[in-house]
Amino acid sequence: MANKAEQSFQSGTRTGIFRQSLSAAGLVAVLALSGCQSTNQPSDMISIEKEQGSRENIDSLSSVIAANPGDPNGYNVRGSAYGRAGEFNKAVADFNRALQLNPNFYQAYANRALVYRNMGKPVEAANDYTAALKLNPSYDIAYIGRGNIYRQAGRVDEAFQDFNRAIELDTTDGRAYHNRGLIYQLRGQHDKAIEDFSKAISLSPSAPEPYNGRGVSYIALNDDENAFADFNHAIELNPKLAESWANQALVYERKGDKAKAAKSYQHAFNLDPKYQPARDGLNRTRGGA
């Protein structure tokens, strides 16, 4: 799917939040005839948050740093705020300073990795996640972040190992299960994929991506009823995702209802004119509307 995933910035305490994506499992519309596959878009994208990245918040954090210039935590927190504001170079500078003050600050490595990922620097990001893991081999967030980079680079076996390791560490971050589910899906192991997507849903029931992912595998197993339920629920959770509407449309199309399929494909196209499954599906079904 084309949806984005977000990884929370890490402070000095352990918090792993799966919010959106995860990188959702993709459904190419022509799989009505050819089967399922996933479209893997970049994940771990930082959402711009006005409150956390506000000038007032950053100024307040700068005051804290001015009062305690030797405390690496202040730079780490302000770097996270800069990241939320989309000021990535300033974020990197703050994480650099935090690591100068405390070379063992593994959360700062992971935070800088996240920013590098958003700057289009996956090699630097992977190196930082690896550095974080050398300092803390039990840091599940870093395994998930590095696994995402490996998966996007086509290094599927290495990604699988990283997601497995995070799961072995009893992570409560649904992205580990979701992304491992994507790999099972890629390998045609849809029963295992469904189990992982279901676990991701149990950890993050308000995230639409695992529902879309699970629906893809249901489609592959010719279970249109459960697939349809999952795609509809994904739409309920976030009606602004083009892939959810295109997925719903595909089920309509498989049922032979081209009018409803065309309507849903059109909705997906309106949300994202560049989303190819919506374009292709609309071209196939618009005559039935």
BAPADO-185634 format. One record per residue (C-alpha): residue number from 1; residue in one letter; y, x, z. Coordinates in steps of 0.2 Angstrom, whole numbers, plus 2048, in hexadecimal, padded with zeros to 3 digits. Layout:
N
num: NUM | residuo: a | c2: Y | c1: X | c3: Z
...
***
This chain:
289
num: 1 | residuo: m | c2: 800 | c1: 800 | c3: 800
num: 2 | residuo: a | c2: 812 | c1: 805 | c3: 7FE
num: 3 | residuo: n | c2: 817 | c1: 802 | c3: 810
num: 4 | residuo: k | c2: 81D | c1: 80F | c3: 81C
num: 5 | residuo: a | c2: 816 | c1: 815 | c3: 82C
num: 6 | residuo: e | c2: 820 | c1: 81B | c3: 83B
num: 7 | residuo: q | c2: 81C | c1: 828 | c3: 848
num: 8 | residuo: s | c2: 826 | c1: 828 | c3: 858
num: 9 | residuo: f | c2: 82F | c1: 837 | c3: 85D
num: 10 | residuo: q | c2: 828 | c1: 83F | c3: 86C
num: 11 | residuo: s | c2: 831 | c1: 844 | c3: 87C
num: 12 | residuo: g | c2: 829 | c1: 84F | c3: 88A
num: 13 | residuo: t | c2: 81D | c1: 841 | c3: 88E
num: 14 | residuo: r | c2: 80F | c1: 83A | c3: 883
num: 15 | residuo: t | c2: 813 | c1: 82B | c3: 879
num: 16 | residuo: g | c2: 80A | c1: 826 | c3: 869
num: 17 | residuo: i | c2: 811 | c1: 816 | c3: 860
num: 18 | residuo: f | c2: 809 | c1: 80F | c3: 851
num: 19 | residuo: r | c2: 817 | c1: 804 | c3: 849
num: 20 | residuo: q | c2: 815 | c1: 802 | c3: 837
num: 21 | residuo: s | c2: 809 | c1: 80C | c3: 82E
num: 22 | residuo: l | c2: 804 | c1: 812 | c3: 82E
num: 23 | residuo: s | c2: 801 | c1: 814 | c3: 81C
num: 24 | residuo: a | c2: 7F9 | c1: 803 | c3: 817
num: 25 | residuo: a | c2: 7EA | c1: 802 | c3: 80D
num: 26 | residuo: g | c2: 7EF | c1: 7FE | c3: 7FB
num: 27 | residuo: l | c2: 7E8 | c1: 7F0 | c3: 7F0
num: 28 | residuo: v | c2: 7EB | c1: 7F3 | c3: 7DD
num: 29 | residuo: a | c2: 7EB | c1: 7E2 | c3: 7D5
num: 30 | residuo: v | c2: 7DF | c1: 7E6 | c3: 7C7
num: 31 | residuo: l | c2: 7D1 | c1: 7E8 | c3: 7D4
num: 32 | residuo: a | c2: 7CE | c1: 7D6 | c3: 7D1
num: 33 | residuo: l | c2: 7C3 | c1: 7DE | c3: 7C4
num: 34 | residuo: s | c2: 7C1 | c1: 7F0 | c3: 7C8
num: 35 | residuo: g | c2: 7BF | c1: 7F0 | c3: 7DB
num: 36 | residuo: c | c2: 7CA | c1: 7F6 | c3: 7E9
num: 37 | residuo: q | c2: 7D4 | c1: 806 | c3: 7EB
num: 38 | residuo: s | c2: 7E2 | c1: 80C | c3: 7F6
num: 39 | residuo: t | c2: 7F3 | c1: 811 | c3: 7F1
num: 40 | residuo: n | c2: 7F9 | c1: 81F | c3: 7FE
num: 41 | residuo: q | c2: 80B | c1: 820 | c3: 800
num: 42 | residuo: p | c2: 814 | c1: 82C | c3: 80C
num: 43 | residuo: s | c2: 812 | c1: 827 | c3: 81E
num: 44 | residuo: d | c2: 81A | c1: 82C | c3: 82F
num: 45 | residuo: m | c2: 82B | c1: 828 | c3: 828
num: 46 | residuo: i | c2: 839 | c1: 827 | c3: 834
num: 47 | residuo: s | c2: 842 | c1: 817 | c3: 836
num: 48 | residuo: i | c2: 855 | c1: 818 | c3: 837
num: 49 | residuo: e | c2: 859 | c1: 810 | c3: 848
num: 50 | residuo: k | c2: 86C | c1: 80C | c3: 84B
num: 51 | residuo: e | c2: 86A | c1: 80C | c3: 85E
num: 52 | residuo: q | c2: 860 | c1: 81C | c3: 861
num: 53 | residuo: g | c2: 869 | c1: 825 | c3: 853
num: 54 | residuo: s | c2: 87B | c1: 81E | c3: 857
num: 55 | residuo: r | c2: 889 | c1: 82A | c3: 859
num: 56 | residuo: e | c2: 88C | c1: 824 | c3: 86B
num: 57 | residuo: n | c2: 87A | c1: 828 | c3: 86F
num: 58 | residuo: i | c2: 87B | c1: 839 | c3: 867
num: 59 | residuo: d | c2: 88B | c1: 83D | c3: 870
num: 60 | residuo: s | c2: 884 | c1: 838 | c3: 880
num: 61 | residuo: l | c2: 875 | c1: 844 | c3: 87D
num: 62 | residuo: s | c2: 881 | c1: 852 | c3: 878
num: 63 | residuo: s | c2: 88A | c1: 850 | c3: 889
num: 64 | residuo: v | c2: 879 | c1: 852 | c3: 892
num: 65 | residuo: i | c2: 875 | c1: 861 | c3: 888
num: 66 | residuo: a | c2: 887 | c1: 868 | c3: 88C
num: 67 | residuo: a | c2: 883 | c1: 866 | c3: 89E
num: 68 | residuo: n | c2: 872 | c1: 86E | c3: 89D
num: 69 | residuo: p | c2: 872 | c1: 879 | c3: 88E
num: 70 | residuo: g | c2: 862 | c1: 882 | c3: 893
num: 71 | residuo: d | c2: 857 | c1: 872 | c3: 894
num: 72 | residuo: p | c2: 84C | c1: 870 | c3: 884
num: 73 | residuo: n | c2: 849 | c1: 85E | c3: 888
num: 74 | residuo: g | c2: 85B | c1: 85A | c3: 884
num: 75 | residuo: y | c2: 85A | c1: 861 | c3: 872
num: 76 | residuo: n | c2: 849 | c1: 859 | c3: 86F
num: 77 | residuo: v | c2: 850 | c1: 848 | c3: 874
num: 78 | residuo: r | c2: 860 | c1: 84A | c3: 869
num: 79 | residuo: g | c2: 856 | c1: 851 | c3: 85B
num: 80 | residuo: s | c2: 84C | c1: 841 | c3: 85B
num: 81 | residuo: a | c2: 85C | c1: 837 | c3: 85B
num: 82 | residuo: y | c2: 862 | c1: 841 | c3: 84C
num: 83 | residuo: g | c2: 852 | c1: 83D | c3: 844
num: 84 | residuo: r | c2: 854 | c1: 82A | c3: 847
num: 85 | residuo: a | c2: 866 | c1: 82C | c3: 840
num: 86 | residuo: g | c2: 85F | c1: 834 | c3: 830
num: 87 | residuo: e | c2: 868 | c1: 845 | c3: 834
num: 88 | residuo: f | c2: 859 | c1: 84F | c3: 831
num: 89 | residuo: n | c2: 861 | c1: 860 | c3: 830
num: 90 | residuo: k | c2: 869 | c1: 85E | c3: 841
num: 91 | residuo: a | c2: 859 | c1: 857 | c3: 848
num: 92 | residuo: v | c2: 850 | c1: 867 | c3: 842
num: 93 | residuo: a | c2: 85D | c1: 872 | c3: 84A
num: 94 | residuo: d | c2: 85B | c1: 869 | c3: 85B
num: 95 | residuo: f | c2: 848 | c1: 86B | c3: 85A
num: 96 | residuo: n | c2: 84A | c1: 87D | c3: 855
num: 97 | residuo: r | c2: 855 | c1: 880 | c3: 865
num: 98 | residuo: a | c2: 849 | c1: 877 | c3: 870
num: 99 | residuo: l | c2: 83B | c1: 882 | c3: 86A
num: 100 | residuo: q | c2: 845 | c1: 892 | c3: 86D
num: 101 | residuo: l | c2: 848 | c1: 88C | c3: 87F
num: 102 | residuo: n | c2: 836 | c1: 887 | c3: 881
num: 103 | residuo: p | c2: 829 | c1: 88E | c3: 874
num: 104 | residuo: n | c2: 81B | c1: 884 | c3: 87C
num: 105 | residuo: f | c2: 824 | c1: 873 | c3: 879
num: 106 | residuo: y | c2: 817 | c1: 86B | c3: 86E
num: 107 | residuo: q | c2: 820 | c1: 85A | c3: 86D
num: 108 | residuo: a | c2: 82F | c1: 863 | c3: 865
num: 109 | residuo: y | c2: 823 | c1: 86A | c3: 858
num: 110 | residuo: a | c2: 81C | c1: 859 | c3: 854
num: 111 | residuo: n | c2: 82E | c1: 852 | c3: 853
num: 112 | residuo: r | c2: 833 | c1: 85F | c3: 847
num: 113 | residuo: a | c2: 824 | c1: 85C | c3: 83D
num: 114 | residuo: l | c2: 828 | c1: 84A | c3: 83B
num: 115 | residuo: v | c2: 83A | c1: 84E | c3: 835
num: 116 | residuo: y | c2: 833 | c1: 85B | c3: 829
num: 117 | residuo: r | c2: 827 | c1: 84D | c3: 822
num: 118 | residuo: n | c2: 836 | c1: 842 | c3: 81F
num: 119 | residuo: m | c2: 840 | c1: 850 | c3: 817
num: 120 | residuo: g | c2: 831 | c1: 852 | c3: 80A
num: 121 | residuo: k | c2: 82B | c1: 862 | c3: 812
num: 122 | residuo: p | c2: 818 | c1: 85E | c3: 815
num: 123 | residuo: v | c2: 813 | c1: 871 | c3: 817
num: 124 | residuo: e | c2: 820 | c1: 874 | c3: 825
num: 125 | residuo: a | c2: 81B | c1: 864 | c3: 82D
num: 126 | residuo: a | c2: 808 | c1: 868 | c3: 82D
num: 127 | residuo: n | c2: 80C | c1: 879 | c3: 834
num: 128 | residuo: d | c2: 816 | c1: 872 | c3: 842
num: 129 | residuo: y | c2: 808 | c1: 865 | c3: 846
num: 130 | residuo: t | c2: 7FC | c1: 874 | c3: 846
num: 131 | residuo: a | c2: 807 | c1: 87D | c3: 852
num: 132 | residuo: a | c2: 808 | c1: 86E | c3: 85E
num: 133 | residuo: l | c2: 7F5 | c1: 86D | c3: 85E
num: 134 | residuo: k | c2: 7F3 | c1: 880 | c3: 862
num: 135 | residuo: l | c2: 7FE | c1: 87D | c3: 871
num: 136 | residuo: n | c2: 7F5 | c1: 86C | c3: 876
num: 137 | residuo: p | c2: 7E5 | c1: 869 | c3: 86D
num: 138 | residuo: s | c2: 7E4 | c1: 858 | c3: 875
num: 139 | residuo: y | c2: 7F4 | c1: 852 | c3: 86D
num: 140 | residuo: d | c2: 7EE | c1: 843 | c3: 863
num: 141 | residuo: i | c2: 7FF | c1: 840 | c3: 85B
num: 142 | residuo: a | c2: 7FE | c1: 850 | c3: 852
num: 143 | residuo: y | c2: 7ED | c1: 84D | c3: 84B
num: 144 | residuo: i | c2: 7F2 | c1: 83D | c3: 844
num: 145 | residuo: g | c2: 802 | c1: 844 | c3: 83D
num: 146 | residuo: r | c2: 7F9 | c1: 853 | c3: 835
num: 147 | residuo: g | c2: 7EB | c1: 847 | c3: 82F
num: 148 | residuo: n | c2: 7F8 | c1: 83D | c3: 826
num: 149 | residuo: i | c2: 7FF | c1: 84C | c3: 81D
num: 150 | residuo: y | c2: 7ED | c1: 852 | c3: 818
num: 151 | residuo: r | c2: 7E9 | c1: 840 | c3: 812
num: 152 | residuo: q | c2: 7F8 | c1: 83F | c3: 807
num: 153 | residuo: a | c2: 7F4 | c1: 850 | c3: 800
num: 154 | residuo: g | c2: 7E2 | c1: 84B | c3: 7FB
num: 155 | residuo: r | c2: 7DA | c1: 856 | c3: 809
num: 156 | residuo: v | c2: 7D0 | c1: 847 | c3: 80E
num: 157 | residuo: d | c2: 7C3 | c1: 850 | c3: 818
num: 158 | residuo: e | c2: 7CF | c1: 859 | c3: 822
num: 159 | residuo: a | c2: 7D9 | c1: 849 | c3: 825
num: 160 | residuo: f | c2: 7C9 | c1: 840 | c3: 82B
num: 161 | residuo: q | c2: 7C6 | c1: 84E | c3: 837
num: 162 | residuo: d | c2: 7D7 | c1: 84C | c3: 83F
num: 163 | residuo: f | c2: 7D6 | c1: 83A | c3: 840
num: 164 | residuo: n | c2: 7C5 | c1: 83B | c3: 848
num: 165 | residuo: r | c2: 7CB | c1: 848 | c3: 855
num: 166 | residuo: a | c2: 7DA | c1: 83C | c3: 85A
num: 167 | residuo: i | c2: 7CD | c1: 82E | c3: 85C
num: 168 | residuo: e | c2: 7C1 | c1: 839 | c3: 866
num: 169 | residuo: l | c2: 7D0 | c1: 83C | c3: 871
num: 170 | residuo: d | c2: 7D1 | c1: 82A | c3: 875
num: 171 | residuo: t | c2: 7E2 | c1: 828 | c3: 86C
num: 172 | residuo: t | c2: 7EA | c1: 817 | c3: 86E
num: 173 | residuo: d | c2: 7F4 | c1: 81A | c3: 85E
num: 174 | residuo: g | c2: 7ED | c1: 80E | c3: 851
num: 175 | residuo: r | c2: 7F2 | c1: 819 | c3: 842
num: 176 | residuo: a | c2: 7E3 | c1: 824 | c3: 846
num: 177 | residuo: y | c2: 7D7 | c1: 815 | c3: 843
num: 178 | residuo: h | c2: 7E1 | c1: 80E | c3: 835
num: 179 | residuo: n | c2: 7E2 | c1: 81F | c3: 82B
num: 180 | residuo: r | c2: 7D0 | c1: 822 | c3: 82E
num: 181 | residuo: g | c2: 7CD | c1: 811 | c3: 827
num: 182 | residuo: l | c2: 7D6 | c1: 816 | c3: 818
num: 183 | residuo: i | c2: 7CA | c1: 824 | c3: 815
num: 184 | residuo: y | c2: 7BB | c1: 81A | c3: 818
num: 185 | residuo: q | c2: 7C2 | c1: 80E | c3: 80B
num: 186 | residuo: l | c2: 7C4 | c1: 81C | c3: 7FF
num: 187 | residuo: r | c2: 7B2 | c1: 821 | c3: 801
num: 188 | residuo: g | c2: 7AC | c1: 80F | c3: 7FF
num: 189 | residuo: q | c2: 7A7 | c1: 80D | c3: 811
num: 190 | residuo: h | c2: 7AF | c1: 7FC | c3: 813
num: 191 | residuo: d | c2: 7A5 | c1: 7F7 | c3: 822
num: 192 | residuo: k | c2: 7AB | c1: 806 | c3: 82C
num: 193 | residuo: a | c2: 7BD | c1: 804 | c3: 825
num: 194 | residuo: i | c2: 7BD | c1: 7F2 | c3: 82B
num: 195 | residuo: e | c2: 7B8 | c1: 7F8 | c3: 83D
num: 196 | residuo: d | c2: 7C6 | c1: 804 | c3: 83D
num: 197 | residuo: f | c2: 7D3 | c1: 7F8 | c3: 836
num: 198 | residuo: s | c2: 7CD | c1: 7EC | c3: 844
num: 199 | residuo: k | c2: 7CF | c1: 7F9 | c3: 851
num: 200 | residuo: a | c2: 7E1 | c1: 7FD | c3: 84B
num: 201 | residuo: i | c2: 7E5 | c1: 7EB | c3: 84B
num: 202 | residuo: s | c2: 7DF | c1: 7E9 | c3: 85D
num: 203 | residuo: l | c2: 7EA | c1: 7F8 | c3: 862
num: 204 | residuo: s | c2: 7F9 | c1: 7F2 | c3: 858
num: 205 | residuo: p | c2: 7F7 | c1: 7DF | c3: 854
num: 206 | residuo: s | c2: 809 | c1: 7DD | c3: 84E
num: 207 | residuo: a | c2: 807 | c1: 7EA | c3: 840
num: 208 | residuo: p | c2: 803 | c1: 7E2 | c3: 82F
num: 209 | residuo: e | c2: 7FC | c1: 7F2 | c3: 827
num: 210 | residuo: p | c2: 7EB | c1: 7F2 | c3: 82F
num: 211 | residuo: y | c2: 7E9 | c1: 7DF | c3: 829
num: 212 | residuo: n | c2: 7ED | c1: 7E4 | c3: 818
num: 213 | residuo: g | c2: 7E1 | c1: 7F3 | c3: 819
num: 214 | residuo: r | c2: 7D3 | c1: 7E8 | c3: 820
num: 215 | residuo: g | c2: 7D6 | c1: 7DB | c3: 813
num: 216 | residuo: v | c2: 7D3 | c1: 7E8 | c3: 805
num: 217 | residuo: s | c2: 7C2 | c1: 7EC | c3: 80C
num: 218 | residuo: y | c2: 7BE | c1: 7DA | c3: 80E
num: 219 | residuo: i | c2: 7C2 | c1: 7D7 | c3: 7FB
num: 220 | residuo: a | c2: 7B7 | c1: 7E6 | c3: 7F7
num: 221 | residuo: l | c2: 7A9 | c1: 7DD | c3: 800
num: 222 | residuo: n | c2: 7AD | c1: 7CD | c3: 7F7
num: 223 | residuo: d | c2: 7B3 | c1: 7C4 | c3: 807
num: 224 | residuo: d | c2: 7C2 | c1: 7BC | c3: 800
num: 225 | residuo: e | c2: 7C4 | c1: 7B0 | c3: 80F
num: 226 | residuo: n | c2: 7C6 | c1: 7BD | c3: 81C
num: 227 | residuo: a | c2: 7D1 | c1: 7C8 | c3: 810
num: 228 | residuo: f | c2: 7DC | c1: 7B9 | c3: 80D
num: 229 | residuo: a | c2: 7DE | c1: 7B6 | c3: 81F
num: 230 | residuo: d | c2: 7E3 | c1: 7C8 | c3: 822
num: 231 | residuo: f | c2: 7EF | c1: 7C8 | c3: 814
num: 232 | residuo: n | c2: 7F7 | c1: 7B8 | c3: 81A
num: 233 | residuo: h | c2: 7F9 | c1: 7BF | c3: 82C
num: 234 | residuo: a | c2: 801 | c1: 7CF | c3: 825
num: 235 | residuo: i | c2: 80E | c1: 7C4 | c3: 81C
num: 236 | residuo: e | c2: 811 | c1: 7BB | c3: 82D
num: 237 | residuo: l | c2: 814 | c1: 7CB | c3: 836
num: 238 | residuo: n | c2: 81F | c1: 7D2 | c3: 829
num: 239 | residuo: p | c2: 824 | c1: 7C7 | c3: 81A
num: 240 | residuo: k | c2: 82E | c1: 7D5 | c3: 811
num: 241 | residuo: l | c2: 81F | c1: 7E0 | c3: 80C
num: 242 | residuo: a | c2: 81B | c1: 7DF | c3: 7FA
num: 243 | residuo: e | c2: 809 | c1: 7E4 | c3: 7FB
num: 244 | residuo: s | c2: 805 | c1: 7D6 | c3: 807
num: 245 | residuo: w | c2: 80B | c1: 7C9 | c3: 7FA
num: 246 | residuo: a | c2: 802 | c1: 7D2 | c3: 7EC
num: 247 | residuo: n | c2: 7F2 | c1: 7D2 | c3: 7F6
num: 248 | residuo: q | c2: 7F4 | c1: 7C0 | c3: 7FA
num: 249 | residuo: a | c2: 7F7 | c1: 7BD | c3: 7E7
num: 250 | residuo: l | c2: 7E7 | c1: 7C7 | c3: 7E3
num: 251 | residuo: v | c2: 7DC | c1: 7BB | c3: 7ED
num: 252 | residuo: y | c2: 7E5 | c1: 7AC | c3: 7E4
num: 253 | residuo: e | c2: 7E1 | c1: 7B5 | c3: 7D4
num: 254 | residuo: r | c2: 7CF | c1: 7B7 | c3: 7D8
num: 255 | residuo: k | c2: 7CE | c1: 7A5 | c3: 7DC
num: 256 | residuo: g | c2: 7D5 | c1: 7A1 | c3: 7CB
num: 257 | residuo: d | c2: 7E5 | c1: 799 | c3: 7D1
num: 258 | residuo: k | c2: 7F1 | c1: 7A3 | c3: 7C6
num: 259 | residuo: a | c2: 800 | c1: 798 | c3: 7CA
num: 260 | residuo: k | c2: 7FF | c1: 79D | c3: 7DD
num: 261 | residuo: a | c2: 7FB | c1: 7AF | c3: 7D8
num: 262 | residuo: a | c2: 80A | c1: 7B0 | c3: 7CD
num: 263 | residuo: k | c2: 815 | c1: 7A9 | c3: 7DA
num: 264 | residuo: s | c2: 80F | c1: 7B6 | c3: 7E7
num: 265 | residuo: y | c2: 810 | c1: 7C4 | c3: 7DB
num: 266 | residuo: q | c2: 822 | c1: 7BF | c3: 7D7
num: 267 | residuo: h | c2: 826 | c1: 7BF | c3: 7E9
num: 268 | residuo: a | c2: 81F | c1: 7D1 | c3: 7EA
num: 269 | residuo: f | c2: 828 | c1: 7D6 | c3: 7DB
num: 270 | residuo: n | c2: 838 | c1: 7D0 | c3: 7E2
num: 271 | residuo: l | c2: 836 | c1: 7DA | c3: 7F2
num: 272 | residuo: d | c2: 832 | c1: 7EA | c3: 7E9
num: 273 | residuo: p | c2: 834 | c1: 7EA | c3: 7D6
num: 274 | residuo: k | c2: 82C | c1: 7FB | c3: 7D5
num: 275 | residuo: y | c2: 81C | c1: 7F5 | c3: 7DD
num: 276 | residuo: q | c2: 810 | c1: 7F7 | c3: 7CF
num: 277 | residuo: p | c2: 802 | c1: 7EB | c3: 7D5
num: 278 | residuo: a | c2: 80F | c1: 7DD | c3: 7D6
num: 279 | residuo: r | c2: 815 | c1: 7E1 | c3: 7C4
num: 280 | residuo: d | c2: 804 | c1: 7E2 | c3: 7BD
num: 281 | residuo: g | c2: 7FE | c1: 7D2 | c3: 7C6
num: 282 | residuo: l | c2: 80D | c1: 7C8 | c3: 7C0
num: 283 | residuo: n | c2: 80A | c1: 7CD | c3: 7AE
num: 284 | residuo: r | c2: 7F8 | c1: 7C7 | c3: 7B0
num: 285 | residuo: t | c2: 7FC | c1: 7B6 | c3: 7B8
num: 286 | residuo: r | c2: 80D | c1: 7B1 | c3: 7B3
num: 287 | residuo: g | c2: 807 | c1: 7A6 | c3: 7A5
num: 288 | residuo: g | c2: 7FE | c1: 79C | c3: 7B2
num: 289 | residuo: a | c2: 80D | c1: 798 | c3: 7BC
***
